[in-house]
Amino acid sequence: MDRALGVEPVQRRGARPLMTLLPRFTSAAVPKMAPEETETPATTWPPTQGTGLPGKGMAQHPMLYVGEGLNKIFLVDDGKVSWTYSTGPGWEYDDVWMLSNGNILFTRMQYIAEITPEKKVVWRYDAPAGTEIHACQPIGLDKVLFIQNGLPPQLMVVNIRSGAVEVKHDLPAPSATDPKTVHAQFRRVRYTAQGTYLVVDDIDAARAELIGHGVAVSEIFHIDPATGRGPGPDPARRSYSSCASFSDPDGNSWLLQEVKTRLPGRGLSLDVDTLTELFQETEKHHGAYEPTAPKHHWSGWYAAYVVARERGRTPDQAASDATLHVERALGAQA
């Protein structure tokens, strides 16, 4: 599955390639405060390195550190803070990574961002209203895995170069309607070394096959947008609604999800039926816009609509995006 997502599996036991990147964070090109930064309020507790730490203490290992109570990223090298990045008061950090090119990927509850050692923002994804993002993981240099807490929570993989949403799966949650449950939903998501996602078109057959191999699989359950989690498969057998779970010998938890028809906007597919459905949807919305629209070529509106749906926008939102795209293009030509 690594190769299916465009990532080659790499295993380097004992390798420390990120060590060679540390000088970039202290070069003359790194500003003390970048324009995108917002100073974090001063703390009320005195700084301390602790006493009686094993080995060389804080100098034992370089580390990248974030904390929930102070919205500043710290890079610590040789026991000293060598680089920081501040995002101001409010909300919280939960996940942070250094990539193989030296960039830093982090979540800050209301968004995910990737910045360079020189503190330039190269990518940002803002959580829609009513959602939160606490967990992320880079997949190579071009893709990011994260969970967007919401009603429902969604596991997503976004291609940061193209903006395409390549994976989007609804996940089980304690409630399908209570916004007070959103904050506590998910704090961690990780992509396994094997890069395995389990999506099946017949959950009954998949569950039976796993049980035949000695795997302890849960009973099938379904997620209803109105009533939440219920026993048994989804009565209408809607895609993305019927689930079962199990654990592997390494302790990883897995969710089987039945997908009979991939929904438009959840990644473009070479499947003719899926593309036909999406193009028909595009034609319908363009037809509603065209009678009052300024003179334009249909291809620009179509392209903007399809890209918006690919990125997870609703049909109405995609239509608005496409209309804005056309009007901006016409304005630029005037």
N, C-alpha and C positions, 0 to 999 in steps of 0.2 A: 504493500500500500504506500510505502515511502515513494516508490517510483511513480505510482499512480498520481501522487500529489506533486510530482516533479522534484522530489528530494531524494538524493542518494543516501542510503544508510551509511553512517561513518562511525566507527568504533576505534578509539585511540586510547587504550588504557595507559594511564600515566602521562599522557600528553598535556601540555600546559600552554596552548597557543595564545591565549588571551594575555599572558604575561608580556608578550612583545608589544602589545597595544598600549600599555600603561603610560609610556612617555607622551603619547598624544594628548593626554588629559592635563599635562603640565606645560605644554608648548606655549610659545608667545601668542599663538593664534586664539587661545582660549580666553575670552573676556571674564572678568570677575563676575559681572552681571550682564546677561544677554538681554536684548529688548523684550524677548518673550518671557523672561523671568519676572516673578513678583516676590519681593522679599518676604520671608516667613517671619512672623513676630518672634521676638526674643523669648527664649525659654525662661521659666522661673526656677529651674533646678540647676545647680552648679555642675559643670562638666567634670567627669571623672573617668579614669581608665581602669579603675578597680585595683585591688591588691590580691596577691596570692594566685594570680592566673597561671596555668600550666605553660610549659614551654617558654616561648618568647612573648607570651601575652598577646596583646593586640598586634604586635609585629610578626606573629607567627605566620599569618597568611594575609595577602591582600583580600579585600572584601568590598562588595557593593551592598549598601545598606539603605533600607527605608523603614520608617516607623509610622504608625498610625497617628501618633500625637504631635508629630512635627513634620510638616509637609516640605521636606527637603531630602534630596537624594545625596548620599555621601559615598565617595570612593575613598577607601582607606588603604594606604600603602606604607609599609614599614612602620606601622603603628600610628601614622599621622593622616589626617584628612588632607587629601591631595586635590580634591575636586568636589564641587557641590552643584546642585541644580535646584532652584527654589520655585515653587508654584503657588505661594501665598496661602492665606488661611482658608479653613473650611475643608469639608470632605476628608478623604483619607487615601493613602497609598496602600496597596495590598500585594502587588507583584512587581518584580523588577528583574530584568535580564540584561547582560552584556552580550551583544552579538559578535560574530566572528570578524565583522568589519569595524568593530569598536563602537558602534551605535548602541544606545541604551533604549530599551523598550520597557514601558511601565504602564500600570493602570492607576487611575486616580478617581475611581468610583464613577465619576460622570463622564470620563473619556479614557481612551488609550492613546498614547503618543510614542513616537520614535524620534530621538534626538541624536545628534552627532556629538563627539567629544567637544566640538567647538560651540555646542549649545544651539545649533540650528534645528528647528523642527522640520523633519522630512516627511512625516506622516502623522495624521491624527484622525481618530474616529470618535465622534461624540455620541454618547448614549442618548437615544430618543427619550422624550419626556416620559416619566413613569418607570424608567428602567435604570439599572446600575450595572457597572462592570467592575469586578474585583479580581478576576483571574484571567491570565493570558499566557501564551507560550509561542515563541517564534517557531516556524517551520521553515528552515532555511533562511534566506534573506528576503524572500519575496512574499511570504505568507504568514499570517498570524491566526492562531487558534484562540478563541476566548468564549466565555459564557456571558450572555447578556441576561441578567436577572430581570424578570418581568412577568407579565401575565399573558402567555406562559413564558418561562425562561427558555432561552434558545442557545444551543451550541452552534457556533459559527466559525467558519474559516474564510478570511478575507484575503484576496490578493492585493497587496498594498501598491503594486505597480499599476494595475489596471483598474482597481477599485471594485472588481467583481466579487460578489459573495459566492464562493465556490461550494460551501456547505452551510446548510441551515436546518437544524433539527429542533423541534419542540421537545422539551424535557418535562418529566413529572415534577409536580410541585404540590405543597400542602394545600394550596387553594388556587382556583382558577379565577377568582374574582376579588380577593381581598388585597388591596395595595399595601397593607401593613405587613404582609408576609414577604414582600419583594426583597427587602434589605438582607434578610437572613438566608436566602435561598442557597447560593453557591459561593464558595470562597476559593476553590481550587479546581483546575482542569489541567490534565496532562495528556500529551500525545505519547503513546507507548513506543518502545524501540522498534516494534514491528509495524507501527503506524496503522493499526487495525481499527476500522469502523465496522460495526455490524448493522447493516440495514437489509431487511429481508422482504420478499414480496408475499410470503405465506408464513405467518408467525407460528401457526399450528405445526406445520411441517418442520420448520426450523427448530422449534422447541423439542419436538419428538426426536429429531436427529441428534440434538445435543444430549438429551436424556439417554439415548441409545449408546452414546459414547461414555456414559457414566457421569455426566455433568449434572449437578443439582441446580435446576432452573426453577425460578419462581412460577407461581400460577400466572396466567396471562391477565393483565389488567388494561384498562383504557383510560384515557384522559379526555373528559368532556369540557369544552370551553365554558359551559354554563354551570356545571355541577361539580367539576373537579374529577378526582380519581374514583373509578368504580371497578368492580370485579368483572372478569371476562373480557373478551374482545369488544371493540367498539361495535355496537349493534348495527350501524350502517357500514361497517368496515371501511371507514374513511382513512385515507393515507395519513401517516404520522400520528395516529391516535392509539393503536394497539401496541402494547409493550410487554416485555418480560425481562427479568434480570438474573444475572448469575455472577459468580466470582471464579477467577482462574486460580491455579495453584500458587501463583506469585502474590495473590491478594488483590489483584486488580478487579474492580467492579465493572460489569458490562451491562449495557442496556440494548436489548433487541427492540427494533422499531419496525413495524410493518409499513412499507411504502409500496403501494400498488401503482400509483400514478404520481409522478414527480410534478409538483405544482409549478406553474409559471412564476418566474422570478426567483427560483431556488437553483440558480446555476443554469446557463444555457446548455443544451444537450444536442447531440447529433441525432437523437431520436425524432423521426419525422412527425409523429403524433404530437409530441410535446411542443415542437417548434410551430407546428400548424396551429395549435391552440393559442400559443402566445401571439402569433401574427394576426390571428382572427380577433383577439382581444385588442391588439394595437389598432387594427383597422376600425373597429367599433368606436374606440375613443377618439381617433382622428376624425372619423365621420361626424362626431358630435361637435368637434372644434371647427371644422372646415367652413361651415356656412357663415360664420362671423369672423373668420381669420383673415389677416392680410395675405396678399398673394405670396405664396412660398412653394418650394418643392417638397412634396410629401416625404422624401427620403430623410431629410434632416429631422423632421418631427418623429418619424418612425424610429430612427436610430437612437434619438434621445430617450424615447419611451422605453425601448428594449433595454438600453443600458440602465435606466432607472429601475426597471423591474429586476434586472440581474443583481442590482445592489440591494434588493430587498424592499424597495418602495412599494406601497399599495398601488392598485390601478389608478385611483384618483390622484395620488401624489405623483405618480409617474406622468400622468397627463399634464399636471401643472408644471412639472419639470420640463417636459417636452415643449410646452407652449412658451415657457420662459426662454428656453434655448433658441427657438425660432425667432422670437421677438428681439432677443439680444443680437442674433446674427443679422437680422434685418436692420437693426439700429446701427450696427457696425458698418454696414454697407452704405448707409445714408450719407 
